Amino acid sequence: MADFIIKYRWLIIGFCLILGVAFGLLIPSARVDPDMRNYIPSTMSSRIKTDKIENEFGVQDMVVVLFSDTNIITIDNLSQIRDIDRGISRVSGVSSRISPFTVRNIKSEEGFMVVEPLIKQIPGSPDELIQLRSDILGNRFARDIVVSSDMSTATITATISNTEVENRTLYEIDSIIGANPGSPTIMTGGLPYIRKAIMTDVNKDAVILIPLALLIMLFVLKLTLGEWRSVLMPFTVVLLSTAVTMGLIPLLGWKMSILSLLVPIILVAVANNYGIYLVSRYINISSQHEQITKRLLVKNLLQSFRIPILFSGLTTIAGIMGLLLHSIIPAKQVGILAATGVSVALAMSLLFIPALIYIRKPVFRKAGQSNLSNGEPWFILKKISGLVIHRPGRILLISAIIIGVLSSGIFLLTINTNQETCFPKRHPVRKASDIINDNFGGSQTISVMISGDIKSPEVMMAIDDLTRRLENRNGVGEVFSISQVVREMSKAIFFENDSGYDRIPGTREAIAQMFELYNMSGDPDDFRQLINLDNTGAHILIRLSRPENEVIRQIEAEITGIAETFPAEITVGGYALIMADFAASVIKGQVASLLFAAIVVFVLLTIIFKSLKGGLIGSIPLVASILILFGFMGITGIALDAATALLSSIMIGVGVDFTIQYIWRFKFYILKGLSWAEATVASLQTIGRSIIINAAGVMAGFSALIFSGFTSIRFFGYLVLISIGSCLIGAIILIPAILMKFKPRFIEIKLSRIIKDKKNEEKSDITGITTAAFSVGSATT
């Protein structure tokens, strides 16, 4: 392999550079997909049912424009709302709207039903304004729907159609708002604006987080390797592998999502380990042997990559590939992209860096000045080795108690798929969402489609009964149905003491007559979102003030139970229901990917140490770290969402490296003839120090995520510190204690590879090369 690299060094260097640049040029063409419904398969039941409902009654995504003032019912404020409402009515991407100027009053005049606008014209006197306030409070379709009860906020709710590009529709609405200034504070909310904010913030995060992560890692490399020429070799591998990986997104026809932001950060934090190892060994060799030829130097570098480091790469890839079992589409994409990036980084480290080393002039320096891992053993590791040797049982007992206490938080773990909570509380979209949920029934909806003879009294009464039951549900803000309109019509026909007042008529003819009377002074299109033209379909729209997974499931269960005896066919869908199914997908994907990654890593560990017991012992820190991670999330109230659900698989892939490094190095010292106590001290003072610095480097790379504009990505950054930190403690405290306490036999089994490594170490003319490949840890400082 060394001869191949030396012979084709310029071709390898050129190919890697061209490959990185070519894929990097594709990155600007990537597009963002903010619609979370596209994160789950199109074959999912809730998506199919929602599409069916929207084909009949249109898309139910709502844009909500909020006008807030100390008193919103003033002449100037109403004029501004009217002008903006008229402007929005002319936007082709808006299918319908509800505002103070579109709401109808259904009343009786001289025994006849009269339908008229809530606001015929803007009041011109204080008395007329007072009367308008009274009319609003007395109109069930206006109070807390278009104007809040305290008269401080008014809304225009526009339903977006799928006939126009959503972003263009939002741009036109924003332009109309900007062209009509006034004293009220104006905020915009609803799912379309949430999606727009996601698109904007994903691009903003990409511009900020990726360069920040690269700068942090550049600092770590400079601190580790010292010389800039040495720093740039592994750093170039990170840049090239990241460019190739992110360029795959538009090449494969995929779109960027919130989760895509994690891919380059993963590569920055993880993909440079192999390159750091090579460059650090290169520095060590060249600092000790000035006369070594470049050919021999490259050969010795490549010989250092033995089975353990390759298995380390495989376990990292295996852990990440566990994401392929997620049913969440972007999670699968993250798994493919991150695993591809790590594979590319490994390949480039093996080919690109040796080729660069061969063509450059060797760097000679005094031994001990190459990086931070040189020098006297760290004081803390002496303390740890003493505790492990003398009190391994006590360490295991205390560890078990701590793990047990922290893991109890798993029972408090919650799931969150509400896109509103992706943003910090001070974000404009989050503020608007809170106002909508608290005062106007919410912007996320469940849709119920009734298929049958809608004007049949039996069906209409059943719709009314369902509507009333849903109105009383906890977490439901507002419910809209055609039965409510019929009941309002009855109030205009009957007197309050009559038996027909505020009731559904008992005959089909009476119901049909009500609609005919309405159409004499009203517009039939007023009900087009509630009943279709041929009266064979009705739509109940449920707006959620608490769009939580538990609330959504309770409502769905109640509607499903009612459907069994309902006199017509019921179809339940809506964006909120899609999000509930998304939550189920998060759990299913989390469990599947976690099991896959754990099993694969266990198998690899068993193969590495050629012992079933070795695989079990090596897996202990991972299991403990997973329990601590989920327990910590439950205790602190961090919900499991689309981002945090990826963490365990990534943690397994990265964290298992620490355990492999320690056990392999410990086994090496035992087979060299050291006692168990001596091997513990030697391992902790060499590879233990390297593991600590390696973990610190990984956490430093991920630390850029805490500056994200998305709450879930920030939490991911915080949780990395917990998960990688627990893996670190498991590798340098828990594993040494287990080995000292139980002295498993597989440690003393002489593997042929280790014997060969030992002989090579004795025969090597280059004293700086440590043949146990996982002295790599000292390079990954």
Secondary structure, DSSP 8 states (H G I E B T S, - for coil): -HHHHHHTHHHHHHHHHHHHHHHHTTGGG--B---GGGGS-TTSHHHHHHHHHHHHH----EEEEEEE-S---SHHHHHHHHHHHHHHHT-TTEEEEE-TTT-EEEEEETTEEEEEES-SS---SHHHHHHHHHHHHH-TTTBTTTB-TTSSEEEEEEEE-TTS-HHHHHHHHHHHHHTS--SSEEEEESHHHHHHHHHHHHHHHHHHHHHHHHHHHHHHHHHHH-SHHHHHHHHHHHHHHHHHHHHHHHHTT--B-TGGGHHHHHHHHHTTHHHHHHHHHHHHHHHH-TT--HHHHHHHHHHT--HHHHHHHHHHHHHHHGGGG-SSHHHHHHHHHHHHHHHHHHHHHHHHHHHHHHHS------TT-SSTT-SS--HHHHHHHHHHHH-HHHHHHHHHHHHHHHHGGGGG--B---GGGGS-TTSHHHHHHHHHHHHS--SEEEEEEEES-TTSHHHHHHHHHHHHHHHTSTTEEEEE-HHHHHHHHHHHHS-TTSTTTTS--SSHHHHHHHHHHHHHHS-GGGGTTTB-TTSSEEEEEEEESS--HHHHHHHHHHHHHHHTT-SSEEEEE-HHHHHHHHHHHHHHHHHHHHHHHHHHHHHHHHHHHT-HHHHHHHHHHHHHHHHHHHHHHHHHT--B-TTGGGHHHHHHHHHHHHHHHHHHHHHHHHHTT--HHHHHHHHIIIIIHHHHHHHHHHHHHHGGGGG-SSHHHHHHHHHHHHHHHHHHHIIIIIHHHHHHHH--GGGGS--HHHHHHHHHHHH-S-TT--SSGGGGGGT--
